[in-house]
Amino acid sequence: MKKIAIVTDSTADLPEELAKTTGISVIPLKVFFGNDEYLDGETLKHGEFIKKLEATDVFPTTSQPSPGEFMTLYKKLSEQGFKKIISLHISSKLSGTMDSAKMAKSMLPDIDIRIIDTLSTSLGLGLAALKAVSLSKSTNDIDGITKEIETELNSIKVYFSVSSLNYLIKNGRIGKAQGFFGNLLDLKPLLALHNGSGEITPVRKIRGKNNVINEIINLITANYEKDKCKYGIGIANSCMEKEADYVHKILSEKIPGEKILSSNVGAVIGSHVGPEVIGVGIY
């Protein structure tokens, strides 16, 4: 019998090749432009999504995978010899994906499935999935792996900034940041998903794009502990490649030897934050 299968969803923003080489199964969420439906990361890649976003005034909407789609994936993994599955997903306060996964689990009693609400998303979720892979290589103790990840959820921190709040507000994902902003003028919002809240929370408003990016770097380095950051740092961006390269360069200098993962924001996350965003996650 094979070891434990690791499942996550497309909001983890893991590079496709990395997901393949680590054996992580990624179930896609859905993106809608009007009546047109796309699968995040499969039938709608990052570049195609940005082109569609720029070509229309229609706000994209999103939807979680159905319980049936989760069942199909879990059954496929079971048939491949995986009788134990750890399924890690986007915060239940941001998406109904967890509900679908739990419903699928309830209909598959013969498969040992553990559903973990990471209370995060993007590379915060991605890093958690990579940790699960790392742990599963050394042990088949699904109870131990699940417990270790769940007890460390507060250590997942994601800091990010967007160029426009319209997408977050329109899609109702503003969380505790509602009312924080007002007229930002040239102030840039610094937002976070951290401390196990599972919601987008405001950090502060900062004048100028460069200053907010430098503050994200400061927050990541302040939270960094060499002996505890075993699963890396992740930088995700959309249409801010130059800024992401700068963040990568500075973090590499400040934290030499640490693995830093770079990725594009997927279509689902992009639907909620808009075309320009940069964020950094640390486990």
C-alpha positions as CSV (number, residue, x, y, z in Angstrom):
1,M,0.0,0.0,0.0
2,K,1.3,3.4,-0.9
3,K,1.9,6.1,1.7
4,I,-0.3,9.1,2.3
5,A,-1.7,11.2,-0.6
6,I,-1.7,15.0,-0.2
7,V,-4.5,17.0,-1.8
8,T,-4.9,20.8,-1.9
9,D,-6.9,23.2,-4.1
10,S,-5.9,25.6,-6.8
11,T,-5.9,28.6,-4.5
12,A,-2.6,27.3,-3.1
13,D,-1.0,28.9,-6.1
14,L,1.7,26.2,-6.3
15,P,3.6,26.2,-9.6
16,E,2.2,23.4,-11.7
17,E,5.6,21.6,-12.1
18,L,6.2,21.7,-8.3
19,A,2.9,20.2,-7.6
20,K,3.7,17.4,-10.1
21,T,7.2,16.7,-8.8
22,T,6.0,16.6,-5.1
23,G,3.0,14.4,-5.9
24,I,0.4,16.9,-4.7
25,S,-3.1,16.5,-6.2
26,V,-4.6,19.9,-6.9
27,I,-8.4,20.2,-7.2
28,P,-9.4,23.3,-9.2
29,L,-11.9,25.9,-8.1
30,K,-14.0,27.5,-10.8
31,V,-14.0,31.0,-12.3
32,F,-16.9,32.5,-14.2
33,F,-16.9,35.4,-16.6
34,G,-20.6,35.8,-17.1
35,N,-21.9,32.4,-18.2
36,D,-18.4,31.1,-19.2
37,E,-17.0,28.6,-16.7
38,Y,-13.3,27.9,-16.4
39,L,-11.2,25.6,-14.1
40,D,-8.5,27.6,-12.2
41,G,-5.1,26.6,-13.4
42,E,-6.4,24.1,-15.9
43,T,-8.6,25.7,-18.5
44,L,-7.7,29.1,-17.3
45,K,-4.0,29.8,-16.7
46,H,-2.7,33.0,-15.1
47,G,-1.8,34.8,-18.3
48,E,-5.1,34.0,-20.0
49,F,-7.0,35.2,-16.9
50,I,-5.2,38.6,-16.9
51,K,-6.1,39.0,-20.6
52,K,-9.7,38.3,-19.9
53,L,-9.8,40.6,-16.9
54,E,-8.3,43.5,-19.0
55,A,-10.7,42.8,-21.9
56,T,-14.0,43.0,-20.0
57,D,-15.8,45.2,-17.5
58,V,-17.5,42.1,-16.0
59,F,-16.2,41.2,-12.5
60,P,-15.3,37.4,-12.5
61,T,-17.0,35.3,-9.9
62,T,-15.8,32.0,-8.3
63,S,-17.1,28.8,-7.0
64,Q,-15.7,25.9,-5.0
65,P,-15.4,22.3,-6.3
66,S,-18.5,20.2,-5.8
67,P,-18.6,17.3,-3.3
68,G,-18.9,15.0,-6.3
69,E,-15.6,16.4,-7.8
70,F,-13.9,15.8,-4.5
71,M,-15.3,12.2,-4.4
72,T,-14.0,11.5,-7.9
73,L,-10.5,12.6,-6.8
74,Y,-10.5,10.8,-3.5
75,K,-11.7,7.6,-5.2
76,K,-9.0,7.9,-7.9
77,L,-6.3,8.2,-5.3
78,S,-7.7,5.2,-3.4
79,E,-7.7,3.1,-6.6
80,Q,-4.0,4.1,-7.1
81,G,-3.3,2.5,-3.7
82,F,-3.6,5.5,-1.3
83,K,-5.8,4.5,1.5
84,K,-4.9,7.6,3.6
85,I,-5.4,11.1,2.3
86,I,-4.7,14.5,3.9
87,S,-6.6,17.3,2.1
88,L,-5.6,20.8,2.9
89,H,-7.7,23.8,1.8
90,I,-8.4,27.5,1.6
91,S,-9.8,29.1,4.8
92,S,-13.4,28.2,5.4
93,K,-14.0,31.9,6.1
94,L,-13.1,32.7,2.5
95,S,-14.6,29.8,0.5
96,G,-17.0,26.9,0.8
97,T,-14.3,24.5,-0.5
98,M,-14.0,22.9,3.0
99,D,-17.7,22.1,3.1
100,S,-17.5,20.2,-0.2
101,A,-14.4,18.3,1.0
102,K,-16.1,17.3,4.2
103,M,-19.3,16.1,2.5
104,A,-17.2,14.0,0.1
105,K,-15.3,12.5,3.0
106,S,-18.6,11.6,4.7
107,M,-19.7,9.6,1.7
108,L,-16.4,7.6,1.5
109,P,-16.1,5.8,4.9
110,D,-13.7,3.2,3.6
111,I,-11.0,5.8,2.9
112,D,-9.1,7.5,5.8
113,I,-9.4,11.2,4.8
114,R,-8.3,14.1,7.0
115,I,-9.6,17.5,6.0
116,I,-7.5,20.5,7.2
117,D,-8.8,24.0,7.2
118,T,-5.5,25.9,6.9
119,L,-7.2,29.3,7.6
120,S,-5.0,30.6,4.8
121,T,-4.7,30.7,1.1
122,S,-2.3,31.3,-1.8
123,L,1.3,30.3,-0.8
124,G,0.3,30.2,2.9
125,L,-1.8,27.2,1.9
126,G,0.8,26.0,-0.6
127,L,3.6,25.9,2.0
128,A,1.3,23.9,4.4
129,A,0.7,21.4,1.6
130,L,4.5,21.1,1.0
131,K,5.0,20.5,4.7
132,A,2.5,17.7,4.6
133,V,4.4,16.1,1.7
134,S,7.7,16.4,3.7
135,L,6.2,14.8,6.8
136,S,4.6,12.0,4.8
137,K,7.9,11.0,3.4
138,S,9.2,10.0,6.8
139,T,6.1,8.6,8.4
140,N,2.8,6.9,7.6
141,D,1.3,8.2,10.9
142,I,-1.6,10.2,9.5
143,D,-2.8,11.2,13.0
144,G,0.6,12.6,13.8
145,I,1.0,14.6,10.6
146,T,-2.5,16.0,10.9
147,K,-2.0,17.0,14.5
148,E,1.4,18.7,13.8
149,I,0.0,20.8,11.0
150,E,-3.2,21.7,12.8
151,T,-1.2,22.8,15.9
152,E,1.0,25.1,13.8
153,L,-1.7,26.9,11.8
154,N,-1.0,30.1,13.7
155,S,2.5,30.1,12.4
156,I,1.3,30.6,8.8
157,K,1.5,34.3,7.9
158,V,0.6,35.9,4.6
159,Y,1.1,39.7,4.0
160,F,-0.1,41.3,0.8
161,S,-1.0,44.5,-0.9
162,V,-3.4,45.2,-3.8
163,S,-3.6,48.1,-6.2
164,S,-7.4,48.3,-5.9
165,L,-9.9,47.3,-3.2
166,N,-12.8,47.1,-5.7
167,Y,-12.4,43.3,-6.2
168,L,-12.2,42.4,-2.5
169,I,-15.2,44.6,-1.8
170,K,-17.3,43.4,-4.8
171,N,-16.7,39.7,-3.9
172,G,-17.3,40.2,-0.2
173,R,-13.9,38.9,0.9
174,I,-12.9,42.1,2.7
175,G,-13.4,40.4,6.2
176,K,-12.3,42.5,9.2
177,A,-10.8,45.1,6.9
178,Q,-14.3,46.5,6.1
179,G,-14.4,50.2,6.9
180,F,-10.6,50.4,7.3
181,F,-9.9,52.1,4.1
182,G,-12.1,55.0,3.1
183,N,-10.5,57.2,0.5
184,L,-7.0,55.8,0.2
185,L,-5.7,58.4,-2.3
186,D,-2.1,57.3,-2.8
187,L,-2.1,55.2,0.4
188,K,-1.6,51.5,-0.2
189,P,-3.4,48.9,2.0
190,L,-1.2,46.3,3.7
191,L,-3.4,43.3,4.5
192,A,-2.8,40.0,6.2
193,L,-4.0,36.4,6.7
194,H,-2.3,35.4,9.9
195,N,-2.7,34.3,13.6
196,G,-5.2,31.7,12.6
197,S,-8.0,34.1,12.0
198,G,-8.8,32.8,8.6
199,E,-10.0,36.2,7.5
200,I,-8.3,39.1,5.7
201,T,-7.3,41.6,8.3
202,P,-5.9,45.2,8.0
203,V,-2.3,45.9,9.1
204,R,-1.9,49.5,8.1
205,K,-2.1,52.0,5.3
206,I,1.2,53.1,3.8
207,R,2.0,55.8,1.4
208,G,3.6,54.6,-1.9
209,K,4.0,51.2,-3.5
210,N,7.7,50.8,-2.7
211,N,7.1,51.6,1.0
212,V,4.4,48.9,1.3
213,I,6.6,46.3,-0.4
214,N,9.5,47.2,2.0
215,E,7.1,46.9,5.0
216,I,6.1,43.4,3.8
217,I,9.8,42.4,3.7
218,N,10.3,43.8,7.2
219,L,7.3,41.8,8.5
220,I,8.6,38.6,7.0
221,T,12.1,39.0,8.3
222,A,10.7,40.0,11.8
223,N,8.7,36.7,11.9
224,Y,11.5,34.6,10.6
225,E,13.1,32.0,12.9
226,K,15.9,30.0,11.2
227,D,15.4,26.8,13.2
228,K,11.6,26.8,12.8
229,C,11.1,27.9,9.1
230,K,11.6,24.5,7.7
231,Y,9.1,24.8,4.8
232,G,10.3,28.0,3.2
233,I,9.0,31.4,2.2
234,G,6.7,32.0,-0.8
235,I,6.2,35.1,-3.0
236,A,3.1,35.3,-5.2
237,N,2.3,38.1,-7.6
238,S,0.1,39.1,-10.4
239,C,1.4,41.7,-12.9
240,M,4.1,42.8,-10.4
241,E,7.0,40.6,-11.6
242,K,9.6,43.4,-11.1
243,E,8.5,44.0,-7.5
244,A,8.4,40.2,-6.8
245,D,12.0,39.9,-8.1
246,Y,13.0,42.8,-5.8
247,V,11.4,41.1,-2.8
248,H,13.1,37.8,-3.7
249,K,16.5,39.6,-4.0
250,I,16.2,41.4,-0.7
251,L,14.9,38.4,1.3
252,S,17.7,36.3,-0.2
253,E,20.2,38.8,1.2
254,K,18.5,39.1,4.6
255,I,17.8,35.4,5.0
256,P,20.7,33.7,3.2
257,G,20.3,30.0,2.5
258,E,16.5,29.9,3.0
259,K,14.4,28.4,0.3
260,I,12.2,31.0,-1.4
261,L,9.4,29.9,-3.7
262,S,8.1,32.3,-6.4
263,S,4.7,31.9,-8.1
264,N,1.9,33.6,-10.0
265,V,-1.4,34.3,-8.3
266,G,-4.0,32.0,-9.8
267,A,-7.3,33.0,-11.4
268,V,-9.5,32.4,-8.3
269,I,-7.3,34.5,-6.0
270,G,-6.9,37.0,-8.8
271,S,-10.7,37.3,-9.1
272,H,-10.8,38.5,-5.5
273,V,-7.8,40.8,-5.4
274,G,-7.6,42.2,-8.9
275,P,-4.9,42.2,-11.6
276,E,-2.1,43.7,-9.5
277,V,-1.1,42.1,-6.2
278,I,2.0,41.0,-4.4
279,G,2.1,38.9,-1.3
280,V,4.6,36.9,0.8
281,G,3.8,33.9,2.9
282,I,5.9,32.3,5.6
283,Y,5.4,29.1,7.6
